[in-house]
Amino acid sequence: MIVLIHVLIALASVGVASFVFFKPSIKRLIVSYGFIIATVASGTYLIVSMSGDILRSCLTGLFYVTVVSIVTIASHVRLRKLAAQEL
């Protein structure tokens, strides 16, 4: 059950990060960061609680975190540029 929740959180995180990139706001960025943290936390729980192919899981997780973090950081930079233009 936790695997399903973990996958749903990760997929939602990708969707939220993509949405935030096109319509950035501080609240949306906070939600995106929250989804990243929730995905990492649930993934860590899965790694600790289950035995399995940990190396493959960790590499996949690191790839996910890298991609979503890059998109979220790009959204943050984009929001700052938009805010600077309004001044």
Backbone hydrogen bonds, N-H to C=O, Kabsch-Sander energy under -0.5 kcal/mol:
donor,donor_aa,acceptor,acceptor_aa,energy
5,I,1,M,-2.1
6,H,2,I,-2.7
7,V,3,V,-2.6
8,L,4,L,-2.5
9,I,5,I,-2.6
10,A,6,H,-2.3
11,L,7,V,-2.7
12,A,8,L,-2.5
13,S,9,I,-2.3
14,V,10,A,-2.0
15,G,11,L,-2.1
16,V,12,A,-3.0
17,A,13,S,-2.7
18,S,14,V,-2.1
19,F,15,G,-2.4
20,V,16,V,-2.9
21,F,17,A,-1.7
22,F,18,S,-1.2
23,K,19,F,-2.2
29,L,25,S,-2.3
30,I,26,I,-2.3
31,V,27,K,-2.0
32,S,28,R,-2.4
33,Y,29,L,-2.8
34,G,30,I,-2.3
35,F,31,V,-2.2
36,I,32,S,-2.0
37,I,33,Y,-2.4
38,A,34,G,-2.6
39,T,35,F,-2.4
40,V,36,I,-2.4
41,A,37,I,-2.7
42,S,38,A,-2.5
43,G,39,T,-2.4
44,T,40,V,-2.5
45,Y,41,A,-2.2
46,L,42,S,-2.2
47,I,43,G,-2.4
48,V,44,T,-2.4
49,S,45,Y,-2.7
50,M,46,L,-2.1
54,I,52,G,-1.9
57,S,53,D,-1.8
58,C,54,I,-3.0
59,L,55,L,-2.3
60,T,56,R,-2.3
61,G,57,S,-2.5
62,L,58,C,-2.8
63,F,59,L,-2.1
64,Y,60,T,-2.3
65,V,61,G,-2.8
66,T,62,L,-2.3
67,V,63,F,-2.5
68,V,64,Y,-2.8
69,S,65,V,-2.2
70,I,66,T,-2.3
71,V,67,V,-2.1
72,T,68,V,-2.4
73,I,69,S,-2.9
74,A,70,I,-2.4
75,S,71,V,-1.9
76,H,72,T,-2.0
77,V,73,I,-2.5
78,R,74,A,-2.4
79,L,75,S,-2.5
80,R,76,H,-2.0
81,K,77,V,-2.2
82,L,78,R,-2.3
83,A,79,L,-2.4
84,A,80,R,-2.2
85,Q,81,K,-1.7
86,E,82,L,-1.2
87,L,83,A,-0.7
